[in-house]
Amino acid sequence: MISGCANRYSTDAFLENNEVQNPGTEHTILVASARALAEDPATLYKGERSDYVSHAAVTLSVPPNHKSGEIEWPEQFPGDPKRHFTVRNATYLDSKAAFKNAIETELSQRPPEQRNLFVFIHGYNTSFAEATYRLAQLAHDTGYTGVPVLVTWGSSGNTLEYLFDINSTMIARDGLVETLTALNETSAREIILMSHSMGSLLLMEGIRQAHLEGGVKDTRKFTQVIIAAPDIDVDLFKAQMRRIGKPDRPFIILVSRDDVALRLSRKISGGVSRVGAYENDKELSELGAIVVDVTELSARDPARHGRYADAGDFAPLVREMLKDRGIEMAGLQFDSSNDRSRPLEPLIDRGLGIVITSPDR
């Protein structure tokens, strides 16, 4: 069956480490969840679906010995902050208003040019812990200076429940539109939307629904959509894009031809190509997308489905390649003053074979 989007970590992952001296770097993540609440507060959310959106705030610490693209999981939670990702604080927020207030607090602690939101939607077969820790890793490795927000949905965390997860994304559509509306009402300057795998199906359906309903009145804050290894039937994607219309700023699609997970997804889905492994870049670009082919990048996972986790390495390079074509990646501020944002030269020396296809101008 299809490989999952991450390793298996669920219970006790939100046990707090309250050591006074914390050598790590902390990242606070705000959460909008269509998952059912867990009975154990050290788990926060389980894999079942919820019929309403709930909210949480999690502060994770990344250890000083962190390697880009990796999550240093402890053998036993809560872990050692010198060596592992550790949770410093995890709490439910009791209302949408409390969620928006928490976002405003985070925004107010940043200079005006950094008051942006990075919204991440995880993929298939992913526990809440995996999604939260992964977003902390992405925020850390890219040196992103805005506020990270996780949108999570009822993924069972079981490779045998592919259809359950697909249906869960459909159930989560209303909640996603509700969340996007709430985020648009904050004082954030710009909002980046990024999804992985099956989470891209949820994102595209949410954008389509918001477009049809007109619920998000002013979409100017939503400056960039990035879908990584999207597990979407390519014919469905074409229909979604036709309904949405060509975006003012092209969507960015990360694809790879050797993605084993998407190959299996295609096999059990009637043989229809998945967008994340589609071979006609020109056709996708004509729909209003910038196609970034990362097939030649090395992959950490055997399914070669998680290359997006190395965004800290290749995102600055992609940015420069797009800039050379007169295309700006909006809202993606990186903190170049620290060693988390690596210079371009080592990446180029490693011969990273990134191929970009952009819409005709």
Phi, psi and omega in degrees: 000176186291136179291146179285171183271359181193178176283174184266106173218122182225293187281146175068005185291348181245022167297133187272138171257115187250029176302134184297315179270109180248112182280353184274180177253126186266143177226126178263127182245128175265141190237134167242121193235134170256019175268160174283143177293144177275153177289330182264120181297343178281355177251329181068296182227146177252190187273351180286162181276158173237150179265011174213163180268128174244174188221155180207168174226132181229130173251119181248144177251132178260130187289157181294338180266016185301138175256132183306135178088346183260160166242117180276087181285141174282154174291330178217131180285148011272357176085175182254117183298344176285336187234343189230160163296130179226151178269127178265328179202140177212123184209148172285149171253133195276000181195167174297323179298320178294323176299312180294323178296321179295321177296316179298323178297314179297317180297319184294340180276000181247154174295157187309320184289349179254009183275068182234165180239139173244111185258125182241133176242119185284175183256196182296151172055049184230124177284166178298319180298314180301317181294318183291313179297322180295319179295321176299318179297317179297314180299320181291310186292327178278347186066028182298135188258354178273199183258122177280135179232128178259127168256117184239148185225172190287069174276130187289339185072027181229123184297338181276357184246049180299315181292325175301315182293319177302312180294329177296323178296323179292321178296328185278356185301312181300318180295325178294314179298319177300318181292316179299322177297316180296318180295323179294337181275354178279177180273010178303142179282314183221151181231122176261135177246123177229139179225158178232138170056234181292339175298337177290329174297316177298315182297313181295320178293323178294318178296317179299315181295317179298323179295316183289320183278336182069024183289326177269097191296318183237111186262010186295335179290334183279092193266343181205137173242126180234122178241122186254127180046051187295124176270075180228133171307126186297328178291322176296318180299317178300318179295319178299314182293323178296321180289318180291322185090161180298122181291151177302320176246120185305141172294150175254127181243123174267120182237157172210135186283342186255022182287107184293320180300316180288332175296316178290322177300317177300319183297320182270003181243035175080013177079010180276133182301148173266147184301321184291351178231015183290142188263351181260082182299322182299319180296318178293320181294327179291341176281348181111042183225149168261120183262122179248107182271114183250024183305323186280354176287145175293149182244137180277332184258144183301331181281352180053041185248354188241030182298336180302336181296342178267022182302331178300332177276311190261345181300315178299324179293315177300319179301315180293322179296320178291321180299324177298336179264007180080021182245126178262135171273102188292144168076356184267081179274130176245143179274096184280359182276352179244170186275009177280333178263101185285147178293162184289328190303313180299326180293318179294320179297330179284354175073037180297119185268070178273130179243129183243130173241120183245160179297152173295139184265000000 
